[in-house]
Amino acid sequence: MGGKRTDQVCQLAAEGLTDDQIAAQLKISKHTVINYWRKLRQRYQLSNRTALVVRHLKQQLEEDAAELRRGNKELVEQNGSLVVENAKLKDALLRDKSNFEIHSKTLQLTRAFLYKITPEPPYRCLYVSPSAAELGVDIEGFLSGRCSWYDVIPPEDLQRLRELGNSYPLDMSKQDCLIYRLKGDPPIWIVEIQKLYVDPSTGERCFLGLAFDASKLVDAGVIPPRVARICHP
């Protein structure tokens, strides 16, 4: 668990505030803010501040999803229905309409979206959360194949992403974190966390991804304005 104050420090950093501004906003000392960063570095074993913010935001979303699963389990038990097996809870979260709607609202508020896509060209989009519309993604076009990432990412960013993708083999045991832009005026900087997995229902390899708007982090100088890979642990 992150702790309310730690969550606040990371959220304000994600909005582009400096340590001095975070301290003033939370009415604590700058030394206390620095101490929160020290604890985060110890918890996640990361030294880079950008990576810390990204990792903690991802942790918050994962905890939100876990809370939704717990709430869904309670509702199912109260109604006398069968409880979904623990191994299927992750997929059930996406299939269950009520949980899906709640989770989508959370992603919409944080300007983030989930997606599932095939890992080889032409990169068929198998799923994208409705919150992607907040960032200008044509959801129906993606799912029908009328358009793809090629249509929403600037060509120069696509070329760099291809180079980064060719620099390491697909690995089922690792996740990746990338930075790139979506087309817009101005363009939207995206931080994307993705992992390769095998869909248990089809046996098909897919990328599961979480992408969120990191433009404020770029504007604040926390993230350099260039296409890059933050980490590939």
Backbone as JSON, one array per atom type, in Angstrom:
{
  "sequence": "MGGKRTDQVCQLAAEGLTDDQIAAQLKISKHTVINYWRKLRQRYQLSNRTALVVRHLKQQLEEDAAELRRGNKELVEQNGSLVVENAKLKDALLRDKSNFEIHSKTLQLTRAFLYKITPEPPYRCLYVSPSAAELGVDIEGFLSGRCSWYDVIPPEDLQRLRELGNSYPLDMSKQDCLIYRLKGDPPIWIVEIQKLYVDPSTGERCFLGLAFDASKLVDAGVIPPRVARICHP",
  "N": [[0.84, -1.19, 0.0], [0.46, 2.27, -0.71], [0.1, 4.53, 1.01], [-1.5, 7.46, 2.09], [-0.21, 10.03, 2.13], [2.15, 9.58, 0.7], [1.06, 8.89, -1.77], [-0.05, 11.37, -2.42], [2.24, 12.97, -2.7], [3.45, 11.79, -4.97], [1.41, 12.16, -6.86], [1.26, 14.96, -7.05], [3.83, 15.45, -7.99], [3.58, 14.23, -10.46], [1.94, 16.07, -11.63], [3.65, 18.04, -12.17], [4.84, 19.6, -10.16], [7.47, 21.02, -8.18], [9.75, 19.9, -5.56], [9.77, 21.87, -3.56], [7.34, 23.17, -4.12], [5.57, 21.05, -3.73], [5.92, 20.6, -0.99], [4.93, 23.03, 0.02], [2.28, 22.86, -0.85], [1.29, 20.64, 0.54], [1.77, 21.44, 3.06], [4.04, 20.69, 4.52], [7.52, 20.07, 5.38], [10.29, 20.62, 3.1], [12.3, 18.79, 3.52], [10.84, 16.63, 4.53], [9.43, 15.87, 2.24], [11.57, 15.06, 0.62], [12.33, 12.89, 2.12], [10.17, 11.16, 1.67], [10.67, 10.52, -1.01], [13.05, 9.12, -0.66], [12.12, 6.85, 0.74], [10.48, 5.76, -1.22], [12.35, 5.08, -3.16], [13.69, 3.05, -1.81], [11.59, 1.2, -1.54], [10.84, 0.49, -4.19], [13.23, -0.05, -5.35], [14.45, 1.63, -7.21], [16.24, 4.29, -8.75], [15.8, 6.47, -10.34], [13.86, 9.37, -10.58], [11.7, 9.82, -12.31], [11.05, 7.19, -13.06], [10.24, 6.3, -10.57], [7.87, 7.79, -10.1], [6.27, 6.87, -12.23], [6.19, 4.12, -11.61], [4.88, 4.17, -9.12], [2.41, 5.34, -9.74], [1.41, 3.36, -11.41], [1.23, 1.34, -9.5], [-0.83, 2.38, -7.91], [-3.01, 2.24, -9.68], [-3.15, -0.52, -9.99], [-3.84, -1.26, -7.4], [-6.34, -0.05, -7.22], [-7.69, -1.62, -9.09], [-7.55, -4.09, -7.79], [-9.12, -3.54, -5.57], [-11.59, -3.2, -6.79], [-12.01, -5.8, -7.68], [-12.27, -7.11, -5.23], [-14.59, -5.87, -4.28], [-16.4, -6.75, -6.21], [-16.41, -9.49, -5.72], [-17.62, -9.6, -3.19], [-20.18, -8.67, -3.78], [-21.07, -10.68, -5.51], [-21.11, -12.89, -3.78], [-23.05, -12.05, -1.93], [-25.33, -12.11, -3.49], [-25.65, -14.76, -3.87], [-24.46, -15.98, -6.02], [-22.13, -17.84, -8.1], [-18.73, -17.78, -7.11], [-16.08, -16.25, -8.79], [-13.17, -17.96, -9.84], [-9.94, -17.44, -8.37], [-7.79, -17.42, -10.18], [-8.93, -16.49, -12.5], [-9.7, -13.94, -12.09], [-8.48, -11.63, -13.06], [-9.02, -11.53, -15.85], [-11.75, -11.6, -15.61], [-12.35, -9.13, -14.57], [-12.19, -7.43, -16.76], [-14.21, -8.46, -18.32], [-16.52, -8.29, -16.8], [-19.29, -6.3, -16.7], [-20.21, -4.29, -14.88], [-17.99, -3.8, -13.17], [-16.16, -3.12, -15.13], [-17.19, -0.68, -16.11], [-16.9, 1.0, -13.87], [-14.14, 0.9, -13.51], [-13.3, 2.02, -15.92], [-14.16, 4.65, -15.61], [-12.42, 5.5, -13.63], [-9.98, 5.39, -15.04], [-10.55, 7.31, -16.96], [-10.66, 9.67, -15.48], [-8.01, 9.89, -14.74], [-6.83, 10.25, -17.14], [-5.99, 7.96, -18.67], [-5.57, 4.74, -20.28], [-6.41, 1.3, -20.94], [-5.2, -1.41, -22.95], [-5.22, -4.14, -25.32], [-3.24, -5.87, -27.52], [-2.02, -7.43, -30.52], [1.33, -8.73, -30.8], [2.8, -8.65, -33.16], [3.16, -7.24, -36.51], [0.09, -6.9, -38.41], [-0.42, -5.61, -35.96], [-3.02, -6.04, -34.51], [-5.68, -4.58, -32.76], [-7.14, -5.78, -29.93], [-8.56, -5.05, -27.73], [-9.57, -2.05, -26.15], [-9.86, 0.38, -23.67], [-12.75, 2.48, -22.98], [-11.91, 4.95, -22.02], [-9.83, 5.74, -23.6], [-10.72, 7.43, -25.53], [-10.59, 9.94, -24.44], [-8.05, 10.75, -24.98], [-8.01, 11.1, -27.65], [-8.17, 8.77, -29.2], [-9.55, 6.72, -31.7], [-11.75, 4.55, -30.88], [-13.62, 2.63, -31.95], [-12.63, 2.52, -34.55], [-10.07, 1.43, -34.1], [-10.71, -1.12, -33.04], [-12.08, -2.24, -35.16], [-10.22, -2.32, -37.11], [-9.97, -0.29, -38.94], [-8.25, 1.78, -38.41], [-5.06, 2.33, -36.77], [-2.28, 2.18, -34.42], [-0.45, 3.36, -36.07], [-1.78, 5.51, -37.13], [-2.14, 7.35, -35.11], [0.23, 7.97, -33.87], [3.03, 10.08, -34.31], [5.04, 9.9, -37.3], [7.9, 10.03, -36.93], [8.16, 9.29, -34.28], [7.16, 6.71, -34.37], [9.13, 5.46, -35.91], [11.32, 5.57, -34.19], [10.32, 4.04, -32.06], [10.15, 1.57, -33.34], [12.87, 1.06, -33.66], [13.67, 0.84, -30.99], [12.1, -1.37, -30.28], [13.24, -3.35, -31.81], [15.59, -3.77, -30.55], [15.64, -5.58, -28.53], [14.62, -8.94, -27.65], [11.24, -10.32, -27.66], [9.96, -10.98, -24.51], [8.47, -13.09, -22.26], [8.65, -12.84, -19.52], [9.16, -10.27, -18.76], [8.37, -6.75, -18.33], [7.77, -3.66, -20.05], [8.54, -0.17, -20.33], [7.63, 2.67, -22.0], [8.12, 5.87, -23.64], [6.41, 8.15, -25.63], [4.77, 10.09, -28.26], [1.33, 11.06, -28.86], [-0.55, 12.08, -31.68], [-1.63, 15.46, -31.93], [-2.64, 18.8, -30.99], [-1.34, 20.73, -28.8], [0.97, 17.9, -29.3], [0.37, 14.88, -27.37], [2.14, 13.63, -24.72], [2.92, 10.34, -23.91], [3.2, 7.89, -21.4], [3.82, 4.54, -21.36], [3.12, 1.34, -20.15], [3.81, -1.98, -20.7], [3.21, -5.51, -21.18], [4.04, -8.73, -22.31], [1.92, -11.5, -22.83], [0.19, -14.69, -22.74], [-2.97, -15.2, -23.95], [-5.27, -16.9, -22.08], [-7.71, -17.88, -23.01], [-7.59, -18.07, -25.77], [-5.04, -18.83, -26.46], [-3.4, -17.13, -27.78], [-0.63, -14.94, -28.28], [-0.28, -11.79, -26.73], [0.03, -8.23, -26.22], [-0.46, -6.68, -23.17], [-1.37, -3.52, -22.13], [-0.88, -0.41, -20.37], [-1.53, 2.92, -20.67], [-0.79, 6.32, -20.05], [-1.44, 9.87, -19.79], [1.32, 11.83, -19.85], [2.04, 14.42, -20.2], [2.22, 16.68, -18.51], [4.33, 15.99, -16.89], [6.41, 16.02, -18.72], [6.31, 18.72, -19.52], [7.08, 19.88, -17.13], [9.68, 19.18, -16.99], [10.4, 16.82, -15.78], [10.33, 14.46, -17.22], [12.3, 13.82, -20.02], [11.72, 15.36, -23.22], [11.53, 13.22, -25.39], [11.38, 10.29, -27.44], [11.64, 7.27, -25.79], [12.85, 4.46, -23.86], [12.04, 3.77, -20.6], [12.53, 1.74, -18.73], [13.5, -1.72, -18.72], [13.13, -4.17, -17.07]],
  "CA": [[0.0, 0.0, 0.0], [1.3, 3.43, -0.85], [-0.05, 5.54, 2.03], [-2.14, 8.64, 1.51], [0.71, 11.13, 1.91], [3.04, 9.19, -0.4], [0.26, 9.01, -2.99], [-0.19, 12.8, -2.72], [3.53, 13.47, -3.19], [3.63, 11.31, -6.34], [0.41, 12.77, -7.73], [1.68, 16.35, -7.29], [5.01, 15.39, -8.86], [3.07, 13.92, -11.8], [1.33, 17.29, -12.15], [4.73, 18.95, -12.54], [5.29, 20.43, -9.06], [8.79, 20.77, -7.62], [9.69, 19.5, -4.15], [9.38, 23.05, -2.78], [5.91, 23.39, -4.32], [4.86, 19.94, -3.07], [5.97, 20.87, 0.45], [4.0, 24.12, 0.32], [0.9, 22.39, -1.1], [0.91, 19.69, 1.59], [2.07, 22.06, 4.36], [5.09, 19.92, 5.19], [8.84, 20.59, 5.03], [10.92, 20.02, 1.93], [13.02, 17.62, 4.02], [9.88, 15.52, 4.61], [9.18, 15.45, 0.86], [12.75, 14.3, 0.2], [12.29, 11.62, 2.85], [9.23, 10.29, 0.96], [11.36, 10.01, -2.2], [14.0, 8.11, -0.19], [11.38, 5.63, 1.04], [10.02, 5.19, -2.49], [13.51, 4.44, -3.8], [13.92, 1.79, -1.09], [10.49, 0.28, -1.79], [10.81, -0.01, -5.56], [14.6, -0.32, -5.81], [14.68, 2.46, -8.39], [16.92, 5.53, -8.38], [15.35, 7.54, -11.2], [12.6, 9.94, -10.07], [10.64, 9.57, -13.3], [10.66, 5.79, -12.92], [9.51, 6.17, -9.3], [6.52, 8.31, -10.29], [5.57, 5.94, -13.11], [5.94, 2.86, -10.89], [3.89, 4.36, -8.05], [1.11, 5.54, -10.39], [0.99, 2.02, -11.84], [0.83, 0.62, -8.29], [-2.13, 2.9, -7.49], [-4.02, 1.68, -10.57], [-3.28, -1.94, -9.67], [-4.57, -1.36, -6.14], [-7.74, 0.26, -7.54], [-8.26, -2.8, -9.74], [-7.71, -5.12, -6.77], [-10.27, -3.17, -4.75], [-12.78, -3.5, -7.58], [-12.21, -7.25, -7.66], [-12.78, -7.47, -3.91], [-15.98, -5.45, -4.22], [-17.19, -7.62, -7.06], [-16.54, -10.78, -5.05], [-18.6, -9.45, -2.12], [-21.52, -8.57, -4.4], [-21.43, -12.0, -6.03], [-21.44, -13.74, -2.64], [-24.31, -11.58, -1.36], [-26.42, -12.51, -4.38], [-25.71, -16.21, -3.94], [-23.93, -16.48, -7.29], [-20.83, -18.52, -8.01], [-17.55, -16.9, -6.99], [-15.11, -16.51, -9.86], [-11.91, -18.48, -9.34], [-8.91, -16.41, -8.27], [-6.94, -17.39, -11.37], [-9.64, -15.86, -13.6], [-10.19, -12.62, -11.67], [-7.93, -10.56, -13.9], [-9.81, -11.48, -17.07], [-13.15, -11.32, -15.24], [-12.48, -7.69, -14.36], [-12.44, -6.8, -18.05], [-15.46, -8.97, -18.88], [-17.66, -7.94, -15.96], [-19.72, -4.98, -17.17], [-20.28, -3.28, -13.82], [-16.63, -3.45, -12.79], [-15.54, -2.48, -16.29], [-17.63, 0.71, -16.18], [-16.29, 1.73, -12.77], [-12.71, 1.0, -13.79], [-13.14, 2.96, -17.03], [-14.31, 6.01, -15.09], [-11.16, 5.81, -12.96], [-8.99, 5.67, -16.07], [-10.92, 8.55, -17.62], [-10.28, 10.76, -14.6], [-6.55, 10.01, -14.72], [-6.4, 10.33, -18.55], [-5.23, 6.74, -18.95], [-6.4, 3.7, -20.87], [-5.88, -0.05, -21.07], [-5.37, -1.97, -24.28], [-4.67, -5.47, -25.61], [-2.89, -5.8, -28.95], [-1.11, -8.5, -30.95], [2.7, -8.2, -30.77], [3.44, -8.6, -34.48], [2.37, -6.53, -37.53], [-0.27, -5.48, -38.4], [-0.76, -5.15, -34.61], [-4.47, -5.95, -34.33], [-6.12, -4.14, -31.43], [-8.17, -6.7, -29.46], [-9.34, -4.4, -26.68], [-9.1, -0.74, -25.68], [-10.88, 0.9, -22.75], [-13.41, 3.69, -23.47], [-11.19, 6.15, -21.59], [-8.87, 6.12, -24.64], [-11.31, 8.53, -26.31], [-10.14, 11.19, -23.81], [-6.75, 11.1, -25.56], [-8.16, 11.21, -29.09], [-8.1, 7.48, -29.89], [-10.78, 6.25, -32.32], [-11.88, 3.2, -30.33], [-14.27, 1.76, -32.94], [-11.69, 2.34, -35.66], [-9.02, 0.52, -33.67], [-11.22, -2.48, -32.87], [-12.52, -2.76, -36.45], [-9.07, -2.39, -38.01], [-9.94, 0.84, -39.89], [-7.06, 2.57, -38.11], [-4.19, 1.65, -35.82], [-1.31, 3.08, -33.79], [0.22, 4.11, -37.12], [-2.55, 6.72, -37.44], [-2.21, 8.29, -33.98], [1.58, 8.28, -33.42], [3.81, 10.74, -35.36], [5.95, 8.97, -38.0], [9.24, 9.99, -36.37], [8.09, 8.53, -33.03], [7.01, 5.31, -34.76], [10.42, 4.95, -36.34], [12.15, 5.38, -32.99], [9.75, 2.91, -31.33], [10.58, 0.36, -34.05], [14.28, 0.82, -33.33], [13.71, 0.35, -29.61], [11.52, -2.7, -30.25], [14.14, -4.31, -32.44], [16.83, -3.86, -29.78], [15.56, -6.67, -27.56], [13.61, -9.94, -28.04], [10.03, -10.38, -26.83], [10.24, -11.81, -23.33], [7.25, -13.27, -21.49], [8.87, -12.61, -18.1], [9.5, -8.87, -18.5], [7.5, -5.69, -18.8], [8.52, -2.56, -20.61], [7.95, 1.16, -20.12], [8.03, 3.5, -23.13], [7.63, 7.24, -23.74], [6.26, 8.62, -27.01], [3.69, 11.07, -28.4], [0.15, 10.89, -29.69], [-0.79, 13.26, -32.48], [-2.54, 16.43, -31.35], [-2.15, 20.17, -31.04], [-0.02, 20.13, -29.02], [0.99, 16.44, -29.12], [0.24, 14.38, -25.99], [3.2, 12.69, -24.35], [2.36, 9.13, -23.3], [4.04, 6.87, -20.77], [3.1, 3.29, -21.59], [3.67, 0.15, -19.51], [3.24, -3.11, -21.43], [3.77, -6.82, -20.88], [3.62, -9.8, -23.22], [1.35, -12.65, -22.15], [-0.6, -15.58, -23.58], [-4.38, -15.17, -23.59], [-5.64, -18.28, -21.76], [-8.91, -18.31, -23.72], [-7.32, -18.31, -27.2], [-3.67, -19.28, -26.67], [-2.73, -16.15, -28.61], [0.24, -14.0, -27.59], [-0.79, -10.42, -26.78], [0.56, -7.23, -25.32], [-1.37, -5.94, -22.31], [-0.72, -2.24, -21.89], [-1.49, 0.71, -19.66], [-0.93, 4.16, -21.17], [-1.39, 7.5, -19.43], [-0.98, 11.17, -20.24], [2.45, 12.3, -19.05], [2.43, 15.72, -20.76], [2.61, 17.61, -17.44], [5.67, 15.59, -16.45], [7.33, 16.51, -19.74], [6.34, 20.19, -19.43], [7.79, 20.26, -15.91], [11.08, 18.77, -17.09], [10.65, 15.57, -15.07], [10.6, 13.48, -18.27], [12.84, 14.48, -21.22], [10.79, 15.29, -24.36], [12.04, 12.4, -26.48], [10.92, 8.9, -27.42], [12.64, 6.51, -25.05], [12.43, 3.38, -22.98], [12.46, 4.11, -19.24], [13.14, 0.57, -18.1], [13.15, -3.04, -19.24], [13.76, -4.94, -15.99]],
  "C": [[0.88, 1.25, 0.0], [1.23, 4.39, 0.31], [-0.54, 6.81, 1.42], [-1.15, 9.74, 1.19], [1.69, 10.82, 0.77], [2.33, 9.32, -1.73], [0.16, 10.48, -3.41], [1.11, 13.37, -3.28], [3.74, 13.06, -4.65], [2.65, 11.97, -7.3], [0.8, 14.22, -8.05], [2.92, 16.41, -8.17], [4.59, 15.11, -10.29], [2.43, 15.14, -12.45], [2.38, 18.36, -12.45], [5.26, 19.82, -11.42], [6.69, 20.03, -8.61], [8.64, 20.34, -6.16], [9.28, 20.67, -3.26], [7.87, 23.29, -2.89], [5.07, 22.3, -3.66], [4.79, 20.18, -1.57], [4.97, 21.96, 0.84], [2.55, 23.67, 0.18], [0.41, 21.5, 0.04], [1.16, 20.21, 3.0], [3.01, 21.18, 5.2], [6.43, 20.51, 4.76], [9.37, 19.92, 3.77], [11.7, 18.77, 2.34], [12.1, 16.41, 4.1], [9.58, 14.98, 3.22], [10.34, 14.58, 0.36], [12.78, 12.94, 0.87], [11.31, 10.65, 2.21], [9.88, 9.7, -0.29], [12.36, 8.92, -1.8], [13.29, 6.78, 0.07], [10.88, 4.95, -0.23], [11.16, 4.48, -3.2], [13.81, 3.09, -3.13], [12.85, 0.76, -1.44], [10.58, -0.35, -3.17], [12.19, -0.35, -6.11], [14.88, 0.38, -7.13], [15.33, 3.76, -7.94], [16.4, 6.73, -9.17], [13.98, 8.05, -10.75], [11.44, 9.7, -11.03], [10.12, 8.14, -13.17], [9.88, 5.57, -11.63], [8.07, 6.63, -9.45], [5.69, 7.35, -11.13], [5.21, 4.66, -12.36], [4.86, 3.03, -9.82], [2.5, 4.61, -8.63], [0.54, 4.2, -10.86], [0.5, 1.22, -10.63], [-0.55, 1.07, -7.82], [-3.24, 2.3, -8.35], [-4.23, 0.19, -10.28], [-4.07, -2.14, -8.38], [-6.05, -1.04, -6.35], [-8.42, -0.96, -8.17], [-8.5, -3.92, -8.74], [-8.92, -4.82, -5.88], [-11.58, -3.45, -5.48], [-13.07, -5.0, -7.58], [-12.78, -7.7, -6.32], [-14.25, -7.09, -3.77], [-16.89, -6.33, -5.04], [-17.43, -8.98, -6.39], [-17.6, -10.71, -3.95], [-20.02, -9.41, -2.68], [-21.99, -9.94, -4.9], [-21.85, -12.93, -4.89], [-22.79, -13.35, -2.03], [-25.51, -12.04, -2.2], [-26.51, -14.02, -4.55], [-25.2, -16.78, -5.24], [-22.59, -17.17, -7.07], [-19.71, -17.5, -7.94], [-16.55, -17.27, -8.08], [-13.79, -16.97, -9.25], [-10.83, -17.4, -9.38], [-8.07, -16.3, -9.54], [-7.58, -16.66, -12.54], [-10.07, -14.44, -13.27], [-9.7, -11.49, -12.59], [-8.73, -10.4, -15.18], [-11.26, -11.12, -16.76], [-13.37, -9.83, -15.04], [-12.81, -6.97, -15.66], [-13.78, -7.24, -18.64], [-16.69, -8.49, -18.11], [-18.08, -6.49, -16.24], [-19.7, -3.92, -16.07], [-18.89, -2.84, -13.38], [-15.92, -2.69, -13.91], [-15.91, -0.99, -16.35], [-16.99, 1.55, -15.08], [-14.81, 1.96, -13.05], [-12.45, 2.0, -14.91], [-13.26, 4.4, -16.57], [-13.04, 6.44, -14.37], [-10.08, 6.18, -13.96], [-9.26, 7.0, -16.76], [-10.47, 9.75, -16.79], [-8.77, 10.97, -14.59], [-5.97, 10.12, -16.13], [-5.46, 9.16, -18.86], [-6.15, 5.73, -19.61], [-5.63, 2.38, -20.93], [-6.06, -0.53, -22.51], [-4.8, -3.39, -24.32], [-4.44, -5.52, -27.11], [-1.96, -6.96, -29.28], [0.31, -7.93, -31.09], [3.42, -8.14, -32.11], [2.56, -7.82, -35.46], [1.28, -7.42, -38.08], [-0.78, -4.97, -37.05], [-2.26, -4.94, -34.43], [-4.8, -5.56, -32.9], [-7.3, -5.02, -31.01], [-9.06, -6.07, -28.41], [-8.73, -3.03, -26.4], [-10.21, -0.15, -24.82], [-11.47, 2.2, -23.29], [-12.68, 4.98, -23.1], [-10.16, 6.6, -22.62], [-9.39, 7.29, -25.47], [-10.88, 9.89, -25.75], [-8.82, 11.68, -24.42], [-6.8, 11.07, -27.09], [-8.06, 9.92, -29.87], [-9.47, 7.09, -30.42], [-10.98, 4.79, -31.94], [-12.5, 2.25, -31.34], [-13.35, 1.49, -34.12], [-10.58, 1.36, -35.32], [-9.53, -0.91, -33.64], [-11.66, -3.1, -34.19], [-11.37, -2.89, -37.45], [-9.03, -1.26, -39.03], [-8.73, 1.74, -39.65], [-6.27, 1.83, -37.04], [-3.27, 2.69, -35.19], [-0.58, 3.91, -34.84], [-0.47, 5.45, -37.41], [-2.54, 7.74, -36.32], [-0.83, 8.66, -33.44], [2.35, 8.95, -34.55], [4.82, 9.78, -35.99], [7.34, 8.88, -37.38], [9.27, 9.23, -35.04], [7.94, 7.04, -33.32], [8.34, 4.7, -35.15], [11.32, 4.66, -35.15], [11.64, 4.19, -32.16], [10.13, 1.59, -31.99], [12.03, 0.02, -33.7], [14.42, 0.28, -31.91], [13.18, -1.08, -29.52], [12.43, -3.75, -30.84], [15.41, -4.55, -31.61], [16.8, -4.94, -28.71], [14.49, -7.65, -27.98], [12.39, -9.85, -27.14], [10.26, -11.39, -25.72], [8.99, -11.87, -22.47], [7.42, -12.86, -20.03], [9.1, -11.15, -17.76], [8.41, -7.93, -18.97], [8.36, -4.52, -19.27], [7.79, -1.25, -20.36], [8.51, 2.1, -21.17], [7.44, 4.9, -23.02], [7.56, 7.62, -25.2], [5.09, 9.59, -27.06], [2.51, 10.51, -29.17], [-0.06, 12.19, -30.45], [-1.81, 14.17, -31.8], [-1.93, 17.81, -31.48], [-2.35, 20.82, -29.67], [-0.09, 18.61, -28.88], [0.9, 16.06, -27.64], [1.34, 13.37, -25.73], [2.59, 11.56, -23.54], [3.47, 8.34, -22.61], [3.23, 5.58, -20.8], [3.85, 2.13, -20.93], [3.02, -1.06, -20.17], [3.95, -4.4, -21.04], [3.2, -7.84, -21.86], [3.07, -10.96, -22.4], [0.58, -13.49, -23.14], [-2.04, -15.56, -23.08], [-4.84, -16.61, -23.32], [-6.86, -18.79, -22.53], [-8.64, -18.67, -25.17], [-5.93, -18.91, -27.45], [-2.84, -18.3, -27.48], [-1.84, -15.24, -27.77], [-0.29, -12.58, -27.79], [0.07, -9.53, -25.91], [-0.59, -6.67, -24.51], [-0.68, -4.64, -21.96], [-1.56, -1.28, -21.09], [-0.78, 1.96, -20.12], [-1.59, 5.34, -20.47], [-0.69, 8.77, -19.9], [0.12, 11.67, -19.3], [2.91, 13.68, -19.5], [2.88, 16.7, -19.68], [4.0, 17.28, -16.91], [6.72, 16.08, -17.43], [7.46, 18.02, -19.65], [7.14, 20.66, -18.22], [9.26, 19.88, -15.94], [11.42, 17.51, -16.33], [11.02, 14.47, -16.05], [11.16, 14.23, -19.48], [11.87, 14.32, -22.4], [11.37, 14.53, -25.55], [11.5, 10.97, -26.32], [12.03, 8.06, -26.77], [12.01, 5.34, -24.33], [12.94, 3.7, -21.59], [13.16, 2.91, -18.61], [12.66, -0.7, -18.81], [13.76, -4.04, -18.27], [13.92, -6.41, -16.34]]
}
